[in-house]
Amino acid sequence: MNILMAIHIAGGLLAIPAGAMAVAARKGGRWHGWAGTVFFGSMLVLSVTAAILEPFRTPDPGSPLVGVFVCYFVLTAWIAARSRDGRTGRFEIAACAVALGIGALTAWGGFAGAAETPAGAGPIFVLAGLSLLAGLGDLRAALLKRLTPVQRISRHLWRMCFAFFIATGSFFLGQQDVLPEAVRGSPILFVLAFAPFAVMAFGLISLRVPGRCSERSGCWPCGACAIRYRCFRCCWSS
């Protein structure tokens, strides 16, 4: 277990800087792709090890479903980014089944009182609702059979940002005891923890702001320009 814990911690420490670099880098560029790949791999390690370790946590064992949930989010976000043609099919159907299953099991645990936590049952039902919402999104994507560039990038963005929040929230809020005493409880930690949601909101709004792409921005061929939206790279280029 000590080895698994060390791997888990290493994955978390790698995920946060990699995620920050992916956010800061020009979207569609080499650095964004490299940092996103490192973030994807480290989050998979983080989520898989968490799913294994949670049932053995003392004094309050946890559920492995949270780790499976994070793994689901980063995997579906990664596939959305890699599927440049926007085609959907069997993978999205399988992802839908996983998400709906996680949501049902989480809700059942909340109603049965098996997931009692100091924070109460509220976070349990929020997680269940988010799982069901994500599963319905997978079902919609599968039924559409092909996503527009804006739909595909939006799917990648919100799922990856939520996974990033799991990493930042777990570290900046859940592990304050390992931080210097001077910054414990500081509002800056809350800002850093919830920053992925601000990135998510900015990106989703930018994708839907009408306008033209500048030729100087080096627009990558996402196809968004053809449907009178700013493309992701133009909105985020520095």
N, C-alpha and C positions, 0 to 999 in steps of 0.2 A: 504493500500500500504506500510506503514511503516513496518508492520509485514512481508510482502513478501520481502521487501528489506533486512530486518535483516536476514531472512532465506537464501536469495541469498548470502549475504556476508559471512554468516557462512559456507555455502556450498563451497564457493571459498577458504576460509581460511583452511578448512579441506582437500580440494582436493589437494592442492599443497604439503603439507608434506606427505600425503598418497601416492601421485604419486612418490615423491622422494624416499620414502621407498620401493615402489614396484620396482623401477629401481635398487636400491642398493641391494635388497635382492636376494638370490639365486633363480633362476627361477625354478618353480615347487615345491619349498619348502613351508613350512607352513607360514612363514612370508610374502612371496611374494603373496600367496593366500589371506591372511588376509588383507594386505595393498591394494591389487588390488580390493577386495570387497568393502573396505571403499572408495577407489577412485571412483569406479563405482557408488556407491550410492550417494556420494557427487556431482559428475558431473551430475547425473540425476537431483538432486535437483537444482543445479546451472543452468542447461539448461532450465528446465521447468519454473523456476521463471523468468529467463531472457526472455523467450518467452512471458510471461504474462506482464512483466514490460516494455519491449521495446516500445510498442505503446504509452505508457504514459510518456515516457521520455521527459523532457523539457531542453532546448527550441527546440531540434530537435528530434522528435519521430523516433524510429527505427523500423525495421521489425522483427516480431517474427520468421522469417525463420531461423535466425542464431541460436536461441535457439533450434529449431527443428533439425537443422543440427547437432549440437553438441550431442543432445540426440541420433540421428541416429548413430553417430560414436561410442559412448561408448556402445550402445546396440549391434551393430553388432560385435564390438570387443569382448565384453563379451561372446556373443553366440559362436564366433569362438574359444575362449579359453575353453568353457565348453563342446563343441562337440568333445570329445576326439577321437571318431571314424571317424571324418572328414566328416560325411554325411551331405549333403545339400538338400534343397527342398523348401517347401512353405515359410519358413521364409525369405530365400534369395530372392525369387521372390517378396515378399511383400516389402523387403528392397530396392530392385531394383526400384520398382514403386515409393517409397517415395523419393529416391535419385534423380531419373530422374525428378520427379515432382518439387522438390526443385530447381534443376538446371534450369529447364525451366522457373519457376516463377522468379528466381533471374535474369536470362538473360533478360527476358521480362522487369523486373523493370529497369535494366540498360539501355536497348535500349529506353525505354519510358521516361527515365529521372526522374523516380519516386524515385530513390535511390541516389540523389545527396548528396555527402559528401565532406568535405574539402579535402579529399585525392583524389577526382575525382572518375571516374567510374572504374578505374583499379582494385581495390580490389573486386568490385562487380563481374566483369567478371572472376576474379581468383576463387572466391567462386563458381560461376556457373560452371566453367570448372572442378573444383575439385568434385563438386556434380555429374556431368555427368560421370566423370572418376570412382568415387566410385560406381555409379549405374551400369556401365558396368562391374565392378569387381564383383558385386553381381550377375549379369546375367551370367557371366562366371562360377562363383562358382555353381550356380544352374544347369547349363548345364552339368558341370562335374559330379555332383551328389555325388562325394566323393573327398575330398581334401587330398593330401599327407600331412604328418606331416609338411614339410617345407612350403607348401602353406598355411596350416591352421595357423601356428604360425606367418608367415609373415603377413597374413591378420589381425590377432590379434594385432601384434606389430605396424604396421604403422597407423592403425586406432586409437589405444589407445594413441600413441605418439602424433598424431595430436590433439586429444582431450586435451591432457596434455598441448600442446602449447597454446591452447585457454585460459586455466587457467593461465599459466605463463605469456603469452603475455598481457592478460587483467590486471594482477596485476602489474607486474614489469614495463610495459610500459604505460599502460592506467591509472594506479592509483598512479603515482609518487607523487601526491600532498599529499598523506597520509604517505609518507615515510619521513625520516629525510632529511632536506634540504641539508645536506652534501653529500648525495648519489644521489640526483636527477640529471639525465642526465649522470650518471656515465656509462662507458662502461661495468661495471660488470652487470648492470641491463639488458643490451642487451644480454650478455652472458647467464644469467640466463633465460631470456625470450625465447631464441632460443635453449637452451640446449636440449629440447626434440627431435629436428631434428637431433642433433648429436647422441643421443641415438638410434634413429630410423636407421640412416645410419650404425652405428656400428653393431646393431643387425641384420639388413638385410644382411650385408656383411658377418658377422660371420656364419649365417645360410648356406651360400653357399660356405664356404671355405672347400675344400676337406681335409679329414683327418679322423683319428680314435679317438674315445672317450676313455679316460683313465678310467680304472677300478676303480681307486681311486677317481674319481670325483663323484661317486654315481649317474650315469646317470639315469634320470627318463625315464619311458617307453614311449617316444614320438615316437619311431619308426624311427627317422631320421638316426640312425646309420645303419639301414638295407639298406639304399639307399646311403651309402658312403658319408654322410655329418656329420659334427659335430652337435650334438644336442644342443638345446638352453641352457640347463643347464650347459653342459660342457664348452661351450664358455664363459659363464658369471659367472662361479663359481669362488669364491675368494680363 
